[in-house]
Amino acid sequence: MNKFPKDFLWGASTSAYQFEGAIKQGGKVSSIMDRFDEQPSYPKGITGFKEASDHYNHWKEDVKLMSEMGFKSYRFSISWPRIIKNKEGEINKEGIKFYNDLIDELFKHKIEPIVTMFHFDIPDFIQEIGGVCTNEFTKQFEIYSEVLFKNFGSKIKYWLTINELNMFALAGQIIGVVPSDQKINSWQLMHHLNVAQAKAIVLCRKICPSAKIGPAPNISTVYPDSNKPLDYVAKLNLDMVRNWVYLDIVCRGEYSPIFINGLKKMGLEITITEEEKQILKNSKPDFIAFNYYSTMTVKMPTEESLKNTKKDQQQGLSMPGFGESVKNDKLEKTQFGWEIDPVGFRNTLREVYDRYQLPIMITENGIGARDVLEEDGKIHDNYRIEYYEKHIQQMALAIADGVEMIGYMPWSAIDLVSTHEGISKRYGFVYVNRDEFDLKDMKRYKKDSFHWYKELIKNNGENI
Ligand code: BG6
């Protein structure tokens, strides 16, 4: 029996603000990400997103490289501030043309475009009215969604709503989607995003009925740190706030009573209108896309133990009385401290499929590393090959277990700028020749993993 379906969507991912650069070209208006590096909270000594990998001026060459690797799909995000100019919804025709040209070029190379509608780059005109923290956000996202579906709906088969909706609530200030001086109720913010997502799904059904649409959160299995029963309570708690609440709302149409009750225990609540309840009930997705980097291990915290750790999308999540993430000494780590857990990937795939029984698409998975460009123009990233080999083997086992999968689009197709750790944390199959502050020539170089992935796609993963 084949390990992967015949028409499996092998490819890779990027996001607009981390990849395109050209923040002042093509009629794009400003976004919070354009100046994230100027915020006091942004780490010192690393680049921001102004130039990124200059994909905006290299897109044809970049698609050619993807085609050479044999990509069947390419997941990218459309930049909201390239499409809409202001809160009146005025359209930037140049932005529409840029993405139409990109999509057509992908089709020319037989690559299926998989479009993320929104990947962190909030336009300034939205931030000025409160960003993701107000109800107004849902109205603005609806205006934007309609423009996307009307302009690209005839071509796009797979839509992804909001990238890592859960990370807006859990690590919003670290990834820059919430300004560090803005006071927020993370759960109300999450609710606005859930409503925005639901409205987009409803609109998609109306405007492009033959398209498929799904969410794209960051999901990972949560292990209890020990066999102490209380650590298992912490596991259930963090599983809920890290994973299930975001998928339950879109797949089941409501929040779990345990979640709502848990908020009350923390002295928090979310305001949900009757109209919103109805929208949330009637916006089921066609598939689940999710990003997977590693697993999480938790214990029941004490006051003292909560004072530690570095926090971001993959580490350090803790909640008083609820759970605290701790290091898993059974797992190796990347150069940037993220744990590596290929078997956890199989576990996560199984849990998600078992719970919702919808087809799954992986929209991110990968290893950030300090790759070195050798004098002969080669990049020997065997650690990346090893990372992918192990994860893809586990994905094959998950499929053999019975998980229904549509595709695998790891992070990232080509080097781009990390959310908060600069360009030196590279993820691509292709090296982009620039440093944190020296833009050099932005030339593209194929890494060893490029050739490895090409071979794997050619064999539809049978050689893994
Ligand atoms: C995901 C995001 O959280 O992880 C990406 O969707 C991000 O935008 C990726 O780049 C890797 O994280 P980081 O922080 O290393 O860039």
Boltz pocket constraint, residues with backbone or C-beta under 6 A from the ligand:
constraints:
  - pocket:
      binder: B
      contacts: [[A, 15], [A, 18], [A, 163], [A, 164], [A, 167], [A, 218], [A, 291], [A, 313], [A, 364], [A, 368], [A, 411], [A, 417], [A, 418], [A, 419], [A, 420], [A, 421], [A, 425]]
      max_distance: 6.0
